[in-house]
Amino acid sequence: MSSLSPQQTLKDVFGFDDFRGGQQAVVERVLDGHSTAAIFATGAGKSLCYQLPALHLPHLTLVVSPLLALMQDQLAFLTRHGVAAASIDSTQDRDTTRDVMERARSGELKILMVSVERLKNERFRHFLRQVQLSLLVVDEAHCLSEWGHNFRPDYLKLPDYQREFAIPQVLLLTATATPAVIEDMREKFSIAMENVITTGFYRANLELLVAPAMEDRQQQLVNWLKPQMQPGSEAPTIIYVTLQHTAEHVANALTAQGIAAQAYHAGLDSVRRDEIQRQFMNGESPCIVATIAFGMGIDKGNIRNVVHYDLPKSIENYSQEIGRAGRDGLPSTCLTLAGRDGLRVLENFVYGDTPEYAGIYRLLVEISAAGNAPDRQWEVLLNTLSRDTNIRLLPLKTLLVRLEMHGIIAPRFAFLAEYRLRYHIEPNELVSRFEGERATFVRLIVDNIPIARTWGTVDFERLHRAGQDQQIDASRTRVITALEYFQDKGWLTLEGKRMTDVYEVRQSDFVIETLASQLYDDCLIRERIEIERLQSMLALFESQSCLTRRLAEHFGDRSFDAPSGTEQGRCGHCSVCYGHPVRLPDAPPEPELTAVDFQRYATPLIERHTSQFGQPPNAQRLAHFLCGLTMPVFTPLKARSLNGFAVFEQQAYPEVRQWAEVMLRSDA
């Protein structure tokens, strides 16, 4: 625990003379032992609210973060300031992870950062029980609210984890929480209202502009951006788009007009993405055209422009993305080239996450069957379950959490279904290092894990049977413990894969049809909320009153004060205050769908589906296929290789689905 005062730590360790915004209020509450929520605008310094207290608290601070990029950025900052911090993540090798755990156990580490998924790992949970924890920090805490814009089902379990690991207090951090989300977060962690600290969302240096998208949007962008891209004085700019191919097209168009631009999206390999990000951060590349894969964890102070070439996914996403501009406090512009033409694609993404009723029904049948088994245990390989039920992973995880909340299932533990090993010393030498019963046990392991070339697969059932024959305990737990010990000694390499979650079925007497209908209705409600979220965003961009004020009020910030010299309730630096409110142009009408289209684009999938599964696809599957929305069932069907895939991605999904229903009936 630091003997310095928080103010002295701020100066000596972090190099700041004064706290910003609500930082001091948050730090004081945390150090007074209160669970606290910090709702700070993007770029307002949320991270310091846990970094500084961590140096004054007696034990480890555990930070849960949704993205690797966020962790790496914050770790780099902490390392620069001499703070003992580390992360455990999926990119590390075993030795690195073991070293981090040892530093945490010994008390050397002050901050440990992990993803929320790491808390499901049985080995990591065992480690946490051996470590004293002072504080649980939940970064991007809006993810734990179903009313938030980026709901992550695993986040719902965090209050349980706090209790399980006896963590005395929590700190929730987010930049994008509406009043409903704040209330949800507060209730889940029993945070008193006076310990919710919110900074204002108004940033005087951000100019918010909305311009109706013209027919030639690329040229419109070039005309606006080119004057700011004079060689030697280019304004650092992020341009956000919805689709990967749009990022490539726009970057190429800008480059052709003499503006050095690079595309950034999830379709690029990680090495290339890292290189582009490094070039942008270092000022070597002035302009990035990106999907929302870019930006989380980006802390570049001098971004002068954030452009939304396509509509953002929500007001919350918009707020987060424009928050990356002007963190140095200098004037910066946030331009939205808004039209309704991209709305259908965003709406289709929402419809794409709604599972089929039949998939939910199949899921419940499997749970019911497991509940009638003697041990009432249900083993789940998520990818396999996703494939079998044809439910995408995120909606499937959400359904499992809902079933937990209904009391149908309860998570028990997770384990790696498969292990394989490679020896670094001769197996006989390994046996010779032990005596008595232990030597017999190690001999049993060696004899019952045959090596093919260099690797051997661990068959736990075979080992258990062999142990029974010789009256030796060769249980799964003992075998894994031994193999991990051998690896720690450097005698072999052990690899695990196929994470299996084990649930206990608490209720098996539910009526499958009734519960399936209830869960499906929940999905439809969620779908409607997301569509309404898109409509709220359009209403913001078409606002007849100050955009800055409307944005602040969306997040419950009633403290907006007009700058001196401007009329009350007006920021004076948005397109409405400039006298240019907009009416977004309608999307161009799509051609009417015809029987010829159905024959040409839908029939190939129908034929392949019927051949493989013995029946044609339903209208929902056809609509997903034609609108370019993925489903697990499309993988074995190789649906993407058919020329009808995504042919109607600009069409409204409900219209495509309704048309598919009519056409299927007429074919029947």
C-alpha positions as CSV (number, residue, x, y, z in Angstrom):
1,M,0.0,0.0,0.0
2,S,1.4,3.4,-1.0
3,S,2.4,5.8,1.8
4,L,1.9,8.8,-0.5
5,S,-1.3,10.7,-0.7
6,P,-3.5,10.2,-3.8
7,Q,-2.6,13.7,-4.9
8,Q,1.1,13.0,-4.5
9,T,0.8,9.6,-6.4
10,L,-1.0,11.5,-9.2
11,K,2.0,13.8,-9.6
12,D,4.9,11.5,-8.8
13,V,3.7,8.3,-10.7
14,F,1.4,9.6,-13.4
15,G,2.9,13.1,-13.9
16,F,-0.4,15.0,-13.6
17,D,-0.7,18.1,-11.4
18,D,-4.4,17.9,-11.0
19,F,-7.3,15.5,-11.3
20,R,-9.7,16.0,-14.2
21,G,-13.5,16.1,-14.1
22,G,-14.9,13.6,-11.7
23,Q,-11.6,11.6,-11.2
24,Q,-11.0,12.8,-7.7
25,A,-14.5,12.0,-6.5
26,V,-14.2,8.5,-7.9
27,V,-10.8,7.9,-6.4
28,E,-11.9,9.1,-3.0
29,R,-14.9,6.9,-2.9
30,V,-12.9,3.8,-4.0
31,L,-10.3,4.4,-1.3
32,D,-13.0,4.9,1.3
33,G,-14.2,1.4,0.5
34,H,-17.3,2.1,-1.5
35,S,-18.4,0.3,-4.7
36,T,-18.5,3.0,-7.3
37,A,-19.6,3.7,-10.9
38,A,-17.8,6.2,-13.1
39,I,-19.8,7.4,-16.2
40,F,-17.3,9.5,-18.0
41,A,-17.4,10.8,-21.6
42,T,-15.0,9.1,-24.0
43,G,-11.5,10.5,-23.4
44,A,-12.3,12.0,-20.0
45,G,-9.8,9.8,-18.1
46,K,-11.7,6.8,-16.8
47,S,-8.7,4.5,-16.6
48,L,-6.9,6.7,-14.0
49,C,-9.9,6.0,-11.7
50,Y,-8.7,2.5,-11.1
51,Q,-5.0,2.9,-11.9
52,L,-4.3,5.3,-9.0
53,P,-6.4,3.6,-6.3
54,A,-4.7,0.2,-7.2
55,L,-1.4,1.7,-5.9
56,H,-3.0,2.5,-2.5
57,L,-5.1,-0.7,-2.0
58,P,-3.5,-3.5,-0.1
59,H,-4.1,-6.3,-2.5
60,L,-4.5,-7.1,-6.2
61,T,-6.9,-5.1,-8.5
62,L,-8.6,-7.3,-11.1
63,V,-9.6,-5.5,-14.3
64,V,-12.2,-7.2,-16.6
65,S,-12.1,-5.7,-20.1
66,P,-14.0,-6.8,-23.2
67,L,-11.2,-6.2,-25.7
68,L,-7.6,-7.2,-26.0
69,A,-6.8,-3.8,-27.7
70,L,-8.1,-2.0,-24.6
71,M,-5.9,-4.0,-22.3
72,Q,-2.7,-3.6,-24.4
73,D,-3.1,0.1,-24.6
74,Q,-3.7,0.5,-20.8
75,L,-0.8,-1.9,-20.0
76,A,1.6,0.1,-22.2
77,F,0.6,3.3,-20.3
78,L,1.0,1.6,-16.9
79,T,4.4,0.1,-17.9
80,R,5.6,3.5,-19.0
81,H,4.8,4.8,-15.5
82,G,6.4,2.0,-13.6
83,V,3.2,0.4,-12.4
84,A,3.4,-3.4,-11.8
85,A,0.6,-4.5,-14.2
86,A,0.1,-7.5,-16.4
87,S,-2.6,-9.3,-18.4
88,I,-3.5,-12.9,-19.1
89,D,-4.9,-13.4,-22.6
90,S,-5.3,-16.0,-25.3
91,T,-2.2,-14.8,-27.2
92,Q,0.2,-15.7,-24.5
93,D,2.2,-18.9,-24.2
94,R,2.0,-21.1,-21.1
95,D,5.2,-19.8,-19.6
96,T,4.1,-16.2,-19.7
97,T,0.8,-17.0,-18.1
98,R,2.4,-19.0,-15.4
99,D,4.9,-16.1,-14.7
100,V,2.0,-13.6,-14.4
101,M,0.2,-15.8,-12.0
102,E,3.3,-16.2,-9.9
103,R,3.9,-12.5,-9.7
104,A,0.2,-12.0,-8.7
105,R,0.5,-14.7,-5.9
106,S,3.7,-13.2,-4.5
107,G,2.1,-9.7,-4.3
108,E,4.4,-8.2,-6.8
109,L,1.6,-7.3,-9.2
110,K,-0.8,-4.5,-8.4
111,I,-3.1,-4.8,-11.5
112,L,-4.1,-7.9,-13.4
113,M,-6.2,-7.5,-16.6
114,V,-8.3,-10.3,-18.1
115,S,-11.3,-10.8,-20.4
116,V,-14.6,-11.8,-18.9
117,E,-14.3,-15.2,-20.6
118,R,-11.2,-16.0,-18.6
119,L,-13.3,-16.2,-15.5
120,K,-15.0,-19.4,-16.8
121,N,-11.6,-21.2,-16.9
122,E,-11.4,-23.7,-14.1
123,R,-7.6,-23.3,-13.7
124,F,-7.8,-19.5,-13.6
125,R,-10.7,-19.6,-11.0
126,H,-8.6,-21.9,-8.9
127,F,-5.7,-19.4,-9.1
128,L,-8.0,-16.5,-8.1
129,R,-9.0,-18.4,-4.9
130,Q,-5.4,-18.3,-3.9
131,V,-5.0,-14.6,-4.3
132,Q,-6.3,-11.7,-2.1
133,L,-8.2,-9.2,-4.2
134,S,-9.0,-5.6,-3.2
135,L,-11.0,-4.4,-6.2
136,L,-12.9,-5.7,-9.2
137,V,-12.9,-3.2,-12.1
138,V,-15.4,-3.7,-14.9
139,D,-14.3,-1.7,-18.0
140,E,-17.0,-1.0,-20.6
141,A,-19.5,-1.8,-17.8
142,H,-22.6,-1.0,-20.0
143,C,-22.0,-4.5,-21.5
144,L,-23.7,-6.0,-18.4
145,S,-27.0,-4.3,-19.1
146,E,-29.5,-5.8,-21.6
147,W,-30.6,-2.2,-22.2
148,G,-27.1,-1.2,-23.3
149,H,-25.9,-1.1,-26.9
150,N,-23.2,-3.8,-26.6
151,F,-24.7,-6.4,-24.3
152,R,-22.3,-9.2,-23.4
153,P,-24.1,-12.2,-21.7
154,D,-21.0,-13.2,-19.8
155,Y,-21.0,-9.8,-18.1
156,L,-24.2,-10.7,-16.3
157,K,-22.2,-13.2,-14.2
158,L,-19.8,-10.6,-12.8
159,P,-21.9,-10.0,-9.6
160,D,-21.7,-13.7,-8.9
161,Y,-18.0,-13.7,-9.5
162,Q,-17.6,-10.8,-7.1
163,R,-19.3,-12.9,-4.4
164,E,-17.5,-16.1,-5.3
165,F,-14.0,-14.6,-5.0
166,A,-14.9,-12.4,-2.0
167,I,-13.9,-9.2,-3.7
168,P,-14.9,-6.4,-1.3
169,Q,-15.7,-3.7,-3.8
170,V,-16.2,-2.9,-7.5
171,L,-15.6,0.0,-9.8
172,L,-17.7,0.2,-12.9
173,L,-16.4,2.3,-15.8
174,T,-18.2,3.3,-19.0
175,A,-18.6,6.2,-21.4
176,T,-21.9,5.3,-22.9
177,A,-24.6,4.6,-20.3
178,T,-28.1,6.0,-20.6
179,P,-30.1,6.6,-17.3
180,A,-31.8,3.1,-17.7
181,V,-28.4,1.4,-18.1
182,I,-26.9,3.3,-15.1
183,E,-29.8,2.1,-13.0
184,D,-29.3,-1.5,-14.2
185,M,-25.6,-1.4,-13.4
186,R,-26.2,0.2,-10.0
187,E,-28.7,-2.4,-9.0
188,K,-26.7,-5.4,-10.1
189,F,-23.8,-4.4,-7.9
190,S,-25.7,-2.7,-5.1
191,I,-24.0,0.7,-5.7
192,A,-25.5,3.6,-3.7
193,M,-26.8,6.5,-5.9
194,E,-24.3,8.9,-4.3
195,N,-21.5,6.7,-5.5
196,V,-22.4,7.1,-9.2
197,I,-20.2,9.8,-10.6
198,T,-21.1,11.2,-14.0
199,T,-19.2,13.8,-15.9
200,G,-20.9,16.0,-18.4
201,F,-21.0,14.7,-22.0
202,Y,-20.6,18.2,-23.5
203,R,-17.2,18.8,-25.1
204,A,-16.8,22.4,-26.3
205,N,-14.1,21.5,-28.8
206,L,-16.2,19.1,-30.9
207,E,-18.0,20.5,-33.9
208,L,-21.0,18.2,-34.7
209,L,-22.0,18.3,-38.4
210,V,-24.7,16.3,-40.2
211,A,-24.9,16.6,-44.0
212,P,-27.4,14.9,-46.2
213,A,-25.5,12.3,-48.2
214,M,-25.4,13.2,-51.9
215,E,-25.7,10.8,-54.8
216,D,-21.9,10.7,-55.2
217,R,-21.0,10.4,-51.6
218,Q,-17.3,9.5,-52.3
219,Q,-16.8,12.8,-54.2
220,Q,-18.7,14.7,-51.4
221,L,-16.2,13.2,-48.9
222,V,-13.2,14.1,-51.1
223,N,-14.3,17.7,-51.6
224,W,-14.7,18.1,-47.8
225,L,-11.5,16.4,-46.8
226,K,-9.0,17.4,-49.4
227,P,-8.4,20.9,-48.2
228,Q,-7.4,19.4,-44.8
229,M,-4.9,17.0,-46.4
230,Q,-2.2,19.3,-47.7
231,P,1.1,17.4,-47.8
232,G,3.0,17.9,-44.6
233,S,0.0,19.2,-42.6
234,E,-2.6,16.4,-43.0
235,A,-5.3,16.3,-40.4
236,P,-5.4,12.9,-38.7
237,T,-8.8,11.4,-39.7
238,I,-10.9,8.3,-39.0
239,I,-13.7,7.5,-41.5
240,Y,-16.2,4.9,-40.2
241,V,-18.1,2.6,-42.6
242,T,-20.4,-0.4,-42.1
243,L,-19.1,-3.0,-44.5
244,Q,-15.6,-4.3,-45.2
245,H,-15.9,-3.8,-48.9
246,T,-17.0,-0.2,-48.4
247,A,-13.8,0.4,-46.4
248,E,-11.7,-0.8,-49.4
249,H,-13.7,1.1,-52.0
250,V,-13.6,4.4,-50.1
251,A,-9.9,4.1,-49.2
252,N,-9.1,3.4,-52.9
253,A,-11.2,6.4,-54.0
254,L,-9.4,8.8,-51.6
255,T,-6.0,7.5,-52.6
256,A,-6.9,8.0,-56.3
257,Q,-7.6,11.7,-55.4
258,G,-4.2,12.1,-53.7
259,I,-5.4,11.5,-50.1
260,A,-3.2,8.9,-48.4
261,A,-5.8,6.5,-46.9
262,Q,-5.8,2.9,-45.7
263,A,-8.6,0.5,-45.1
264,Y,-8.9,-1.2,-41.8
265,H,-11.4,-4.1,-41.1
266,A,-11.7,-7.5,-39.5
267,G,-11.1,-9.2,-42.9
268,L,-7.4,-8.2,-42.8
269,D,-5.0,-10.4,-40.9
270,S,-4.0,-9.3,-37.4
271,V,-0.4,-8.4,-38.5
272,R,-1.7,-6.1,-41.2
273,R,-4.2,-4.5,-38.8
274,D,-1.5,-3.9,-36.2
275,E,0.8,-2.3,-38.8
276,I,-2.0,0.1,-40.0
277,Q,-2.8,1.0,-36.5
278,R,0.9,1.6,-35.6
279,Q,1.3,3.8,-38.7
280,F,-1.8,5.9,-37.8
281,M,-0.7,6.3,-34.1
282,N,2.8,7.4,-35.2
283,G,1.5,9.9,-37.7
284,E,2.9,8.0,-40.7
285,S,-0.6,7.3,-42.1
286,P,-3.0,10.3,-41.8
287,C,-6.4,8.7,-42.8
288,I,-8.0,5.4,-41.8
289,V,-11.2,4.1,-43.4
290,A,-12.5,1.6,-40.9
291,T,-15.3,-0.6,-39.8
292,I,-16.0,-0.3,-36.0
293,A,-13.3,-3.0,-35.6
294,F,-11.0,0.1,-35.3
295,G,-10.8,2.5,-32.4
296,M,-11.3,0.6,-29.2
297,G,-8.2,1.4,-27.1
298,I,-7.0,4.1,-29.5
299,D,-5.7,7.0,-27.4
300,K,-4.4,9.4,-30.0
301,G,-4.8,13.0,-28.8
302,N,-4.7,14.8,-32.1
303,I,-7.4,13.2,-34.2
304,R,-9.0,16.2,-36.0
305,N,-11.8,14.5,-37.9
306,V,-14.1,11.6,-37.2
307,V,-16.4,11.0,-40.3
308,H,-19.3,8.7,-40.4
309,Y,-19.6,7.8,-44.1
310,D,-22.3,5.3,-43.2
311,L,-24.8,5.6,-40.3
312,P,-23.4,4.4,-37.0
313,K,-25.0,1.5,-35.2
314,S,-26.6,3.5,-32.4
315,I,-26.4,6.8,-30.6
316,E,-24.1,5.1,-28.1
317,N,-21.7,3.9,-30.9
318,Y,-21.8,7.4,-32.4
319,S,-20.9,9.0,-29.0
320,Q,-18.1,6.5,-28.5
321,E,-16.7,7.0,-32.0
322,I,-16.8,10.8,-32.1
323,G,-15.3,10.7,-28.6
324,R,-12.0,9.7,-30.2
325,A,-11.7,13.2,-31.8
326,G,-9.9,16.1,-30.2
327,R,-8.7,14.5,-27.0
328,D,-6.0,17.1,-26.8
329,G,-8.7,19.7,-26.3
330,L,-8.2,21.4,-29.7
331,P,-11.0,22.0,-32.2
332,S,-12.1,18.9,-34.1
333,T,-14.9,18.0,-36.4
334,C,-17.3,15.1,-36.4
335,L,-19.1,14.8,-39.7
336,T,-21.9,12.4,-40.5
337,L,-22.8,12.0,-44.2
338,A,-26.3,10.7,-43.4
339,G,-28.8,9.0,-45.5
340,R,-31.3,6.3,-45.1
341,D,-29.6,4.1,-47.7
342,G,-27.4,2.3,-45.1
343,L,-30.3,1.9,-42.7
344,R,-31.4,-1.4,-44.2
345,V,-28.0,-3.0,-43.7
346,L,-27.9,-2.0,-40.0
347,E,-31.5,-3.2,-39.5
348,N,-30.6,-6.5,-41.3
349,F,-27.8,-7.1,-38.8
350,V,-30.3,-6.9,-36.0
351,Y,-32.7,-9.3,-37.7
352,G,-29.7,-11.6,-38.4
353,D,-29.2,-12.2,-34.6
354,T,-32.8,-13.5,-34.0
355,P,-32.7,-17.3,-33.8
356,E,-35.2,-19.6,-35.4
357,Y,-38.0,-20.9,-33.1
358,A,-37.0,-24.5,-34.1
359,G,-33.4,-23.9,-32.9
360,I,-34.7,-22.7,-29.4
361,Y,-37.0,-25.8,-29.3
362,R,-34.1,-28.1,-30.1
363,L,-32.0,-26.5,-27.4
364,L,-34.7,-27.1,-24.8
365,V,-35.2,-30.7,-25.9
366,E,-31.4,-31.3,-25.3
367,I,-31.6,-29.7,-21.8
368,S,-34.7,-31.6,-20.9
369,A,-33.0,-34.9,-21.9
370,A,-29.9,-34.1,-19.8
371,G,-32.2,-33.2,-16.9
372,N,-33.6,-36.7,-16.9
373,A,-30.2,-38.3,-16.7
374,P,-29.1,-39.6,-13.2
375,D,-26.4,-36.9,-12.7
376,R,-28.5,-34.1,-14.3
377,Q,-25.3,-32.8,-15.9
378,W,-25.3,-31.1,-19.3
379,E,-22.0,-30.8,-21.2
380,V,-21.9,-28.0,-23.7
381,L,-19.4,-27.5,-26.5
382,L,-20.6,-24.1,-27.6
383,N,-19.5,-24.3,-31.3
384,T,-21.1,-27.8,-31.6
385,L,-24.3,-26.6,-29.9
386,S,-24.4,-23.6,-32.2
387,R,-24.1,-25.8,-35.2
388,D,-26.7,-28.3,-34.0
389,T,-29.3,-25.7,-33.1
390,N,-28.4,-23.3,-35.9
391,I,-28.1,-20.4,-33.4
392,R,-25.3,-18.0,-33.8
393,L,-22.8,-17.8,-30.8
394,L,-23.8,-14.5,-29.3
395,P,-27.6,-15.2,-29.3
396,L,-26.9,-18.7,-28.0
397,K,-24.8,-17.4,-25.1
398,T,-27.6,-14.9,-24.4
399,L,-30.2,-17.7,-24.4
400,L,-28.1,-19.8,-22.0
401,V,-27.8,-16.8,-19.6
402,R,-31.6,-16.3,-19.8
403,L,-32.1,-20.0,-18.9
404,E,-29.8,-19.5,-15.9
405,M,-32.0,-16.6,-14.8
406,H,-35.1,-18.7,-15.3
407,G,-33.5,-21.3,-12.9
408,I,-33.5,-24.0,-15.6
409,I,-29.7,-24.5,-15.6
410,A,-26.8,-23.5,-13.4
411,P,-23.2,-23.4,-14.5
412,R,-21.0,-25.7,-12.6
413,F,-17.5,-25.7,-14.2
414,A,-15.7,-25.7,-17.5
415,F,-13.0,-28.0,-18.7
416,L,-10.9,-28.6,-21.8
417,A,-12.4,-31.7,-23.5
418,E,-9.2,-32.7,-25.2
419,Y,-5.5,-32.7,-24.2
420,R,-2.5,-33.7,-26.1
421,L,1.2,-33.8,-25.1
422,R,4.7,-33.9,-26.5
423,Y,7.6,-35.2,-24.4
424,H,10.9,-33.2,-24.0
425,I,12.6,-36.1,-22.2
426,E,12.3,-39.9,-22.7
427,P,9.1,-41.3,-21.2
428,N,11.2,-43.9,-19.3
429,E,13.3,-41.1,-17.8
430,L,10.1,-39.4,-16.7
431,V,9.1,-42.5,-14.8
432,S,12.5,-42.9,-13.2
433,R,12.1,-39.5,-11.5
434,F,9.5,-40.9,-9.1
435,E,9.3,-43.7,-6.6
436,G,6.7,-46.1,-5.2
437,E,3.1,-45.6,-6.0
438,R,3.8,-42.4,-7.8
439,A,6.3,-44.1,-10.2
440,T,3.6,-46.8,-10.9
441,F,1.1,-44.0,-11.6
442,V,3.5,-42.2,-14.0
443,R,4.2,-45.5,-15.7
444,L,0.5,-46.0,-16.2
445,I,0.2,-42.6,-17.8
446,V,3.2,-43.2,-20.1
447,D,1.9,-46.6,-21.1
448,N,-1.7,-45.4,-21.9
449,I,-0.9,-42.3,-23.9
450,P,0.4,-43.6,-27.2
451,I,2.5,-41.2,-29.2
452,A,1.9,-40.8,-32.9
453,R,5.1,-39.2,-34.3
454,T,5.5,-36.5,-31.7
455,W,2.1,-35.9,-30.1
456,G,0.0,-38.1,-28.0
457,T,-3.7,-37.6,-27.2
458,V,-4.8,-38.1,-23.6
459,D,-7.7,-40.6,-23.3
460,F,-9.1,-40.1,-19.8
461,E,-11.5,-43.0,-20.0
462,R,-8.7,-45.4,-20.9
463,L,-6.5,-44.1,-18.1
464,H,-9.3,-44.4,-15.6
465,R,-10.0,-48.0,-16.6
466,A,-6.3,-48.9,-16.5
467,G,-6.1,-47.4,-13.1
468,Q,-9.1,-49.5,-11.9
469,D,-7.4,-52.6,-13.1
470,Q,-4.2,-51.8,-11.2
471,Q,-6.1,-50.2,-8.2
472,I,-4.5,-46.9,-8.8
473,D,-6.3,-43.5,-8.6
474,A,-6.1,-42.4,-12.3
475,S,-9.0,-39.9,-12.1
476,R,-9.1,-37.0,-14.6
477,T,-8.3,-34.5,-11.9
478,R,-5.2,-36.4,-10.8
479,V,-4.0,-37.0,-14.4
480,I,-4.3,-33.3,-15.3
481,T,-2.6,-32.2,-12.1
482,A,0.3,-34.6,-12.9
483,L,0.6,-33.5,-16.5
484,E,0.6,-29.8,-15.6
485,Y,3.3,-30.5,-13.0
486,F,5.4,-32.2,-15.7
487,Q,4.9,-29.2,-18.0
488,D,5.9,-26.8,-15.2
489,K,9.1,-28.8,-14.8
490,G,9.8,-28.6,-18.6
491,W,9.5,-32.3,-19.2
492,L,6.7,-32.1,-21.7
493,T,4.4,-29.6,-23.5
494,L,0.7,-30.0,-22.7
495,E,-2.0,-28.4,-25.0
496,G,-5.8,-28.3,-24.4
497,K,-8.6,-27.5,-26.7
498,R,-12.4,-27.8,-27.0
499,M,-13.6,-25.9,-24.0
500,T,-16.6,-27.7,-22.5
501,D,-19.0,-25.9,-20.1
502,V,-20.8,-28.2,-17.7
503,Y,-24.2,-27.1,-16.4
504,E,-26.5,-28.7,-13.8
505,V,-30.1,-29.0,-15.1
506,R,-32.1,-27.6,-12.1
507,Q,-35.5,-28.0,-13.7
508,S,-36.4,-30.6,-16.3
509,D,-40.2,-30.6,-16.0
510,F,-40.7,-27.4,-18.0
511,V,-43.1,-27.5,-20.9
512,I,-40.8,-27.2,-23.9
513,E,-43.4,-25.5,-26.2
514,T,-44.3,-22.9,-23.6
515,L,-40.7,-22.0,-22.7
516,A,-39.6,-22.0,-26.3
517,S,-42.3,-19.5,-27.2
518,Q,-41.4,-17.3,-24.2
519,L,-37.7,-17.3,-25.1
520,Y,-38.5,-16.6,-28.8
521,D,-40.8,-13.7,-27.8
522,D,-37.9,-12.3,-25.7
523,C,-35.7,-12.4,-28.8
524,L,-38.4,-10.6,-30.8
525,I,-38.6,-7.9,-28.1
526,R,-34.8,-7.5,-28.2
527,E,-35.1,-7.2,-31.9
528,R,-37.7,-4.5,-31.7
529,I,-35.6,-2.5,-29.1
530,E,-32.6,-2.6,-31.4
531,I,-34.7,-1.4,-34.4
532,E,-36.1,1.4,-32.2
533,R,-32.5,2.3,-31.2
534,L,-31.7,2.9,-34.9
535,Q,-34.8,5.1,-35.3
536,S,-33.7,7.1,-32.2
537,M,-30.4,7.7,-34.0
538,L,-32.1,9.0,-37.1
539,A,-34.2,11.3,-35.0
540,L,-31.0,12.7,-33.4
541,F,-29.5,13.5,-36.9
542,E,-32.8,15.1,-38.1
543,S,-33.1,17.1,-34.9
544,Q,-34.4,20.7,-35.2
545,S,-32.7,21.6,-31.9
546,C,-29.0,21.7,-30.9
547,L,-27.4,18.4,-31.7
548,T,-24.9,18.7,-28.8
549,R,-27.7,19.3,-26.3
550,R,-29.8,16.4,-27.6
551,L,-26.8,14.0,-27.4
552,A,-26.1,15.1,-23.8
553,E,-29.8,14.6,-22.8
554,H,-29.8,11.1,-24.3
555,F,-27.2,10.2,-21.7
556,G,-29.1,11.9,-18.9
557,D,-26.8,14.9,-18.7
558,R,-29.1,17.8,-17.8
559,S,-26.2,20.1,-16.9
560,F,-25.6,21.3,-20.4
561,D,-24.7,25.0,-20.2
562,A,-24.5,27.0,-23.4
563,P,-21.1,28.7,-24.0
564,S,-21.1,32.4,-23.2
565,G,-22.3,34.5,-26.1
566,T,-24.7,31.8,-27.4
567,E,-28.4,31.4,-26.8
568,Q,-29.4,29.2,-23.8
569,G,-29.7,25.5,-24.9
570,R,-27.5,25.9,-27.9
571,C,-23.8,24.9,-28.3
572,G,-23.2,27.3,-31.2
573,H,-21.0,24.7,-33.0
574,C,-23.2,22.1,-34.5
575,S,-25.0,22.1,-37.9
576,V,-28.4,23.0,-36.3
577,C,-26.9,25.9,-34.4
578,Y,-25.3,27.0,-37.7
579,G,-28.8,27.1,-39.2
580,H,-28.6,23.8,-41.2
581,P,-30.9,21.2,-39.7
582,V,-31.2,18.3,-42.1
583,R,-33.9,16.0,-43.5
584,L,-32.2,12.7,-44.4
585,P,-32.8,11.7,-48.0
586,D,-34.8,8.4,-48.4
587,A,-33.0,5.4,-49.6
588,P,-33.4,4.8,-53.3
589,P,-36.2,2.3,-53.9
590,E,-35.1,-1.3,-54.5
591,P,-36.4,-3.1,-57.5
592,E,-39.5,-5.3,-56.8
593,L,-38.7,-9.0,-56.0
594,T,-40.0,-11.4,-58.7
595,A,-40.5,-15.1,-59.3
596,V,-37.5,-14.9,-61.7
597,D,-35.3,-13.6,-58.8
598,F,-36.5,-16.5,-56.7
599,Q,-35.7,-19.1,-59.3
600,R,-32.3,-17.5,-60.0
601,Y,-31.1,-16.8,-56.5
602,A,-33.1,-18.9,-54.0
603,T,-33.4,-22.2,-55.9
604,P,-29.7,-23.2,-55.7
605,L,-29.8,-23.0,-51.9
606,I,-33.2,-24.8,-51.8
607,E,-31.8,-27.6,-53.9
608,R,-28.6,-28.0,-51.8
609,H,-30.5,-27.7,-48.5
610,T,-33.0,-30.4,-49.6
611,S,-30.2,-32.7,-50.8
612,Q,-28.3,-32.4,-47.6
613,F,-31.1,-32.3,-45.0
614,G,-34.0,-33.9,-46.8
615,Q,-36.2,-30.8,-46.7
616,P,-36.2,-27.3,-48.1
617,P,-35.1,-24.3,-46.0
618,N,-37.7,-22.2,-44.2
619,A,-38.3,-18.6,-45.2
620,Q,-36.1,-17.3,-42.3
621,R,-33.1,-19.3,-43.6
622,L,-33.7,-18.1,-47.2
623,A,-34.0,-14.5,-46.1
624,H,-30.7,-14.8,-44.1
625,F,-29.0,-16.3,-47.2
626,L,-30.3,-13.7,-49.7
627,C,-29.6,-10.7,-47.3
628,G,-26.0,-12.1,-46.6
629,L,-26.6,-12.8,-42.9
630,T,-24.7,-15.8,-41.6
631,M,-26.1,-18.9,-39.9
632,P,-24.2,-21.9,-38.6
633,V,-26.1,-24.1,-41.0
634,F,-24.6,-22.2,-43.9
635,T,-21.1,-23.6,-43.2
636,P,-21.8,-27.3,-44.1
637,L,-24.0,-26.1,-47.0
638,K,-21.1,-23.9,-48.3
639,A,-23.9,-21.3,-48.8
640,R,-21.4,-18.5,-49.4
641,S,-20.2,-20.1,-52.6
642,L,-23.7,-19.8,-54.1
643,N,-24.3,-16.8,-56.3
644,G,-27.5,-15.8,-54.4
645,F,-25.7,-15.1,-51.1
646,A,-26.0,-11.4,-50.1
647,V,-27.6,-10.5,-53.4
648,F,-30.3,-8.6,-51.5
649,E,-28.2,-7.2,-48.7
650,Q,-29.6,-3.7,-49.4
651,Q,-33.2,-4.9,-49.3
652,A,-35.3,-4.7,-46.1
653,Y,-35.0,-8.1,-44.4
654,P,-38.8,-8.3,-43.4
655,E,-39.8,-7.7,-47.0
656,V,-37.4,-10.4,-48.3
657,R,-38.6,-12.9,-45.7
658,Q,-42.3,-12.2,-46.4
659,W,-41.6,-12.6,-50.2
660,A,-39.7,-15.9,-49.5
661,E,-42.7,-17.2,-47.5
662,V,-45.1,-16.4,-50.3
663,M,-42.8,-18.0,-52.9
664,L,-42.3,-21.1,-50.8
665,R,-46.1,-21.5,-50.4
666,S,-46.7,-21.1,-54.1
667,D,-44.0,-23.7,-54.8
668,A,-45.5,-26.2,-52.3
